[in-house]
Amino acid sequence: MGDSTSARWFGVEPFPLGSLLEQSYLHEAVQSCPQGRSDLKRVRVAARWFSEAHYTLADDDATLALGVAMDSLPTGRRSLPGSAMADRFALLADDPIVRPKLAADYLELYKVRSSVAHGGRSSRLDNP
């Protein structure tokens, strides 16, 4: 992953990355990941914000953090319209049959994120 790449994990329990990577299929999957800095940076950003969402107690903070995590994977340096983001997010699924639902789920979650980001509150936050 490069000589200047580092990863940090903050949580209650240490993440067992070493024992996971001892499994040959996971080790091969990691090795096949893109080696470009921008690709890895987006994955790191998404992982960091997903962690923020996981460990926060406030549902509005979790919603905003998940929104950043979702947006960081399918984009580049520029933002895109919501429909383009949903289409790119759906392409993260290998199965083409799953992609339309993934795009619809993205747009639904984005509505919740937007209402929180703009000072509102979504009733969807009351339903985990």
C-alpha positions as CSV (number, residue, x, y, z in Angstrom):
1,M,0.0,0.0,0.0
2,G,3.0,2.3,-0.3
3,D,5.7,3.4,2.1
4,S,3.9,6.6,3.2
5,T,0.5,5.1,3.9
6,S,-0.6,4.7,7.5
7,A,-3.9,3.6,9.0
8,R,-5.2,4.3,12.5
9,W,-8.0,2.7,14.3
10,F,-9.7,4.2,17.3
11,G,-12.3,2.2,19.2
12,V,-13.1,0.3,22.3
13,E,-11.7,-2.9,21.0
14,P,-8.6,-3.1,18.8
15,F,-9.6,-4.2,15.3
16,P,-8.1,-7.7,14.5
17,L,-6.7,-6.7,11.2
18,G,-3.7,-9.1,11.5
19,S,-5.8,-12.1,12.0
20,L,-8.2,-11.1,9.2
21,L,-5.3,-10.7,6.8
22,E,-4.0,-14.2,7.6
23,Q,-7.0,-15.5,5.7
24,S,-5.7,-15.9,2.1
25,Y,-8.8,-14.7,0.4
26,L,-8.9,-11.5,2.3
27,H,-5.2,-10.9,1.9
28,E,-5.6,-11.4,-1.9
29,A,-8.6,-9.0,-1.9
30,V,-6.6,-6.3,-0.2
31,Q,-3.7,-6.9,-2.6
32,S,-6.0,-6.5,-5.6
33,C,-7.2,-3.0,-4.4
34,P,-6.3,0.0,-6.5
35,Q,-2.9,1.4,-5.6
36,G,-3.6,5.0,-6.6
37,R,-3.4,7.6,-3.8
38,S,-6.7,9.2,-4.6
39,D,-8.5,5.8,-4.5
40,L,-7.0,4.9,-1.1
41,K,-7.6,8.4,0.2
42,R,-11.3,8.1,-0.6
43,V,-11.6,4.7,1.2
44,R,-9.7,6.1,4.2
45,V,-12.1,9.2,4.3
46,A,-15.1,6.9,4.1
47,A,-13.8,4.6,6.8
48,R,-13.1,7.5,9.1
49,W,-16.5,9.0,8.7
50,F,-18.2,5.7,9.0
51,S,-16.4,5.2,12.3
52,E,-17.5,8.6,13.5
53,A,-21.1,7.6,12.7
54,H,-20.7,4.3,14.5
55,Y,-19.4,5.7,17.7
56,T,-21.5,8.8,18.1
57,L,-24.6,8.8,20.3
58,A,-26.4,11.6,18.4
59,D,-28.5,10.4,15.5
60,D,-28.2,13.7,13.7
61,D,-24.3,13.5,13.9
62,A,-24.4,9.9,12.7
63,T,-26.6,10.9,9.8
64,L,-24.2,13.6,8.7
65,A,-21.2,11.4,9.1
66,L,-22.8,8.6,7.1
67,G,-23.6,11.2,4.4
68,V,-19.9,12.1,4.2
69,A,-18.9,8.4,4.1
70,M,-21.4,7.7,1.3
71,D,-20.3,10.7,-0.7
72,S,-16.6,10.1,-0.4
73,L,-16.6,6.7,-2.2
74,P,-18.1,7.5,-5.6
75,T,-16.8,11.0,-6.1
76,G,-13.6,12.7,-7.2
77,R,-12.6,16.2,-6.2
78,R,-15.8,17.8,-7.5
79,S,-19.3,17.3,-6.3
80,L,-21.9,15.8,-8.6
81,P,-25.7,16.1,-8.8
82,G,-27.6,13.7,-6.6
83,S,-28.7,11.4,-9.4
84,A,-25.2,11.0,-10.7
85,M,-24.0,10.2,-7.1
86,A,-26.7,7.6,-6.7
87,D,-25.8,6.0,-10.0
88,R,-22.1,5.9,-9.0
89,F,-22.9,4.6,-5.6
90,A,-25.1,1.8,-7.1
91,L,-22.1,0.8,-9.2
92,L,-20.3,-0.3,-6.0
93,A,-22.5,-3.4,-6.1
94,D,-21.2,-6.3,-8.2
95,D,-24.7,-7.5,-8.9
96,P,-26.6,-5.4,-11.5
97,I,-29.9,-6.6,-10.2
98,V,-29.2,-4.9,-6.8
99,R,-28.1,-1.6,-8.3
100,P,-31.5,0.1,-8.7
101,K,-32.4,-0.5,-5.1
102,L,-29.0,0.7,-4.0
103,A,-29.5,3.9,-6.0
104,A,-32.9,4.4,-4.5
105,D,-31.6,3.8,-0.9
106,Y,-28.8,6.3,-1.5
107,L,-31.3,9.0,-2.6
108,E,-33.5,8.2,0.4
109,L,-30.6,8.5,2.8
110,Y,-29.4,11.6,1.1
111,K,-32.8,13.3,1.8
112,V,-32.4,12.5,5.5
113,R,-28.8,13.8,5.5
114,S,-29.9,17.0,3.7
115,S,-32.7,17.8,6.1
116,V,-30.3,17.4,9.0
117,A,-27.5,19.4,7.3
118,H,-29.9,22.3,6.6
119,G,-31.1,22.5,10.2
120,G,-34.2,20.4,9.9
121,R,-35.1,17.0,11.4
122,S,-36.3,14.0,9.5
123,S,-38.9,11.7,10.9
124,R,-36.8,8.8,9.4
125,L,-34.3,9.3,12.3
126,D,-37.0,8.0,14.7
127,N,-37.0,4.7,12.9
128,P,-33.6,3.0,13.2
